[in-house]
Amino acid sequence: MTPSSRVVLAIDPGGLRCGLAVCDAAGVRARAIVSPDALPRLVGEWQVRLGITEAVIGDRTGSAAVARSLEQILSVSLRAVDEHGSTLRARARYFRDHPPRGWRRLIPASLRIPPEPYDDYVAILLAEDVLASAERDGVH
């Protein structure tokens, strides 16, 4: 498999909502935030439409339950990845994409909290980390 043919589904699991992203070497192909109940349906759709070649899930809150809900849906194996620090990185990425305006830009970056859920940004980072680590390790 060449690096350009890798299509990674990444899931940031949670009790109330899950962030999802599908990325390849060209960038983000899809992203969403859904309830755990809606997750299997969306993953099934994306698997067919986007040609997912591998899937990863963050290893923290709710990962076991979310993984169980996808066992019968995914045609590729789902492996856990370390998501330590991903929330802070995702927050920074969110504000890079959505710079604060007005008085909000005066708040120190370390104290800014996005005005909306950003679980999909965590999933994007997980997918990008997987793609980057494979490239560094020479895995194709």
N, C-alpha and C positions, 0 to 999 in steps of 0.2 A: 504494500500500500504506500503510495507516495504521500508526502506531507500535504499536498493540495487536495488529496482525495479523502482526508480525514474530516469527519463531521462529528463534532462532539456535542452531546446533550449534557448539560450540567444542571443540577438541581440543588437549590438551597432549601433544605427542608425546614418546616416549621409546623407548629400546632395549629395556627390560624390561617397562615398563608405560606405558599411555597414560591420561590423565585425560580424561573426556568430560563435557560438560554441555549440556543444552538449556534455554535461558532465553527468556522473553518479557517483556513489560512488567510482568506480574504477579509474576515471580520465576522460581525454578528449577523446571522441570518434570520433569527427570530428571538423574541424574548417576551416574557409575560409574568404576571403575578396572579396566581390562582389559589383557590382553597384546596386543601388536601383531597377533598371529594372530587373536585373537577380535574385533578391532575392526571389520572389514568386516561381519560378521554382525550385530553390535549396531547399527551405524550404519544398516544396511538396515532393521532392525526399527523403530528410532526414526523413521526417515524416513517410513515408512508410518503409524505410530501417532501421531506427534506433529506431523506436517505441517511439517517443517523448510523454512524459506523461504530461509535463507542458512547458509553454513558457513565457519568460520575455523579456522586452525591456527596454533599458535605457531611462530615462525620459527627456533627453536633446534634442539637435539639431536633428530635422527631425523626432522625434518619432511619431508624429501624422500622418504624411504622410505615413511613413513606416507601421505603424499599420493598416491604411486603406487598404494598398496594400495587406495585409495578411488576411483580414477579411474572404474572401471566401475560402482561402487555408487551414488554420489551423483547425484541428478538436478538439483542446484544446483551452481554453481561453488564451488570451495574456494579461498579466498584467504588468504595468509599475513598475520599480524599480529605486530607487535612484542611480544615477551613479556618484555622487559627489566624486571627487578625483580619479576616476578610471583610468584616463589617466596617471597620474603620477605613480600609482601603476602598470599599464600595462607596462610602460616604464621600470621600475625597473625589472619586471618579464622578459621582452624581453632580457635585458642585463644579467640576471641570466642565461637564456637559450642560449644566444649568447654573450659570454664575448668579450669585445673589445680587439683587438690585436694591436700590434705595438704601435705607438705614440698615438692612440686613447684611450688606457688604461690610459694615463696620464691625460686625461680630467676629471675634477671632475664629479662624478656621477650625480650631480644635473644639470649639463650642457650638458650631453650626450643626443643626439637625435638619435633614430634608423635610419639607412640608408634606411629603407623601411617601408611601412605602417604597423602598428601593431594593427589595429582595432580588429583583431581576439583575441588578448590578452585581450583587454577590455572585450570582450564577455565571454572569459574563466573566468575572475574574477567575472563577474556578475553571471554566472552560479554557480561557486563555492561558492559565497556568499549566494545564495539562498539555495543551498544544506546544507551549514554549519548552516545557521540560522534555518532551519527546524529541523536539528539535535539538536541544542541547545534548541529549544523550545519543543522538544519531539514530533514534528509532523512527522507522517509516512505516 
